Amino acid sequence: MSLHNLMQWMADTEWSVGLHESRYAYSIVESIHVWALCLFVGFAILLDLRLLGVTLKRVPVSQMIARLLPWTKVAFVVMVISGVLLFYAIPLRTYHNVFFRAKAMFLLLAAFNAWYFHSGSTFKGLTGWDTSPVTPRPAKFAGAFSLVLWAAIVFSGRMIAYNWFDCESPQKSAFMDTLAGCDRSQVEVP
């Protein structure tokens, strides 16, 4: 079974159709996703700006992490659950959406960046630079990369709503079809 066929099967399930066609449920899930995203990204930006030495220079990084991380984790969990529900509501269209694919790639890079920062020697040596207004170069890099990635994630996520490059769009290049994973033999063109 191809991924396209799996997404088509998922789109045809009663729950997927019900969520997508619901008068209120889809909008509520989408709103929850945006609220959770705002909380998560807001907290991430605060920490990233501290790592860059732009703001809150007198606040120890360990204090910021201790206070923000629990809220960040809750926002992340809510954001992921609501995001999965949004995907489940329109799986085929979302799967073939170029902006969704970009968002997924940026999310993977952001996850790797966070993992690398938290498991790396810079974070393990936090006690040495915790109260310093100047953070080590690797921490600055992690903060800057995180800011860029989350800006790209938010932009890509917002662009998912537009179907400029959907498989059903007749006026696309073969390159865009490849990026979207379109197989013209499986897609009905109106």
C-alpha positions in Angstrom: 0.0 0.0 0.0 1.5 3.4 -1.0 1.4 6.4 1.3 -1.0 8.1 -1.0 -3.4 5.1 -0.7 -3.0 5.1 3.1 -3.8 8.8 3.2 -6.8 8.3 1.0 -8.0 5.5 3.3 -7.5 7.7 6.3 -9.4 10.6 4.6 -12.3 8.2 4.0 -12.7 7.1 7.6 -15.8 8.3 9.5 -13.8 10.1 12.1 -11.7 12.0 9.6 -14.7 13.1 7.5 -16.6 14.0 10.7 -13.8 16.1 12.0 -13.2 17.9 8.7 -16.9 18.5 8.0 -17.9 19.4 11.6 -19.3 22.9 12.0 -17.2 23.6 15.2 -14.7 20.8 15.9 -12.2 21.5 13.2 -12.1 25.3 14.0 -11.8 24.5 17.7 -8.9 22.1 17.1 -7.2 24.6 14.8 -7.6 27.4 17.4 -6.1 25.2 20.1 -3.2 24.4 17.8 -2.5 28.1 17.2 -2.8 28.9 20.9 -0.4 26.1 21.9 1.9 27.2 19.1 1.9 30.8 20.5 2.7 29.6 24.0 5.4 27.2 22.9 7.1 29.6 20.4 6.8 32.5 22.8 8.6 30.6 25.5 11.2 29.3 23.0 11.8 32.8 21.8 12.4 34.1 25.4 15.0 31.3 25.9 16.6 31.8 22.5 16.9 35.6 23.0 18.6 34.9 26.4 21.0 32.5 24.7 21.8 35.2 22.1 22.4 37.7 25.0 19.8 40.0 23.6 17.5 40.1 26.6 17.3 39.1 30.3 21.1 39.0 30.6 21.0 39.1 34.4 18.7 36.1 34.6 20.6 32.8 34.9 19.8 30.5 32.0 19.1 27.6 34.4 16.4 29.7 36.1 14.8 30.5 32.8 14.9 26.8 31.8 13.5 25.7 35.1 10.6 28.1 34.9 9.8 27.9 31.2 10.4 24.3 30.4 7.4 22.8 32.2 5.1 25.2 30.4 6.9 24.7 27.1 6.5 20.9 27.4 2.7 21.2 28.1 2.3 23.6 25.1 4.4 21.2 22.9 2.2 18.2 23.8 -1.0 20.2 23.2 0.5 21.5 19.9 1.4 18.0 18.7 -1.9 16.4 19.6 -3.9 19.2 17.9 -1.6 19.1 14.9 -2.1 15.4 14.5 -5.8 15.9 14.6 -5.6 18.6 12.0 -3.6 16.3 9.8 -6.1 13.5 10.4 -9.0 15.7 9.3 -7.5 16.3 5.9 -4.7 13.7 5.5 -4.5 13.4 1.7 -4.4 17.1 0.9 -2.0 17.8 3.8 0.3 14.9 2.9 0.7 16.3 -0.7 1.0 19.9 0.5 4.5 21.3 -0.2 4.3 23.7 2.8 3.4 20.8 5.1 6.4 18.9 3.9 8.6 21.9 4.5 7.1 22.4 8.0 7.8 18.7 8.8 11.4 19.1 7.7 11.8 22.3 9.8 10.2 20.5 12.8 12.7 17.7 12.5 15.6 20.2 12.3 14.2 22.1 15.3 13.9 18.8 17.3 17.5 17.9 16.4 18.7 21.4 17.4 17.0 21.2 20.8 18.3 17.7 21.4 21.8 18.6 20.3 21.8 21.7 22.6 20.4 19.9 25.6 22.6 16.8 25.3 25.7 18.6 24.2 28.7 19.7 26.2 27.6 23.4 26.2 24.4 22.6 28.1 26.3 20.1 30.4 28.7 22.9 31.2 25.8 25.3 32.0 27.1 26.0 35.6 30.2 27.6 34.1 28.3 30.2 32.0 24.9 30.2 33.6 25.0 33.7 35.0 27.3 35.2 32.4 25.7 37.8 30.1 27.8 36.4 27.3 26.9 32.9 26.3 29.2 30.4 24.6 29.2 30.4 20.8 27.5 27.0 20.5 24.6 28.2 22.7 24.3 31.3 20.6 24.2 29.2 17.5 21.5 27.0 19.0 19.4 30.0 19.9 19.8 31.7 16.5 19.1 28.4 14.6 16.0 27.9 16.8 14.7 31.4 16.0 15.2 30.9 12.3 13.6 27.4 12.4 10.6 28.4 14.4 10.0 31.4 12.1 10.1 29.0 9.1 7.8 26.5 10.9 5.2 29.2 11.6 5.4 30.5 8.1 5.1 27.1 6.5 2.3 26.1 8.8 0.4 29.2 7.9 0.9 28.5 4.2 -0.5 25.0 4.4 -4.0 26.6 4.1 -3.2 27.6 0.5 -3.4 25.0 -2.2 -1.1 26.6 -4.8 0.8 23.4 -5.3 -1.8 20.7 -4.5 -1.8 17.6 -6.7 -5.2 18.6 -8.0 -3.8 21.9 -9.3 -3.5 21.6 -13.1 -0.9 24.3 -13.7 2.2 23.0 -11.9 5.6 22.0 -13.0 6.9 18.5 -12.8 9.3 19.7 -10.1 6.4 20.9 -7.9 4.7 17.5 -8.5 7.8 15.8 -7.3 8.1 18.0 -4.2 4.4 17.4 -3.4 4.8 13.6 -4.0 2.1 13.7 -6.7 1.6 10.7 -8.8 -0.6 11.7 -11.7 -1.7 8.1 -12.2 -3.3 8.2 -8.7 -4.7 11.7 -8.6 -7.9 12.7 -10.1 -7.6 16.0 -11.9 -10.9 17.8 -12.2 
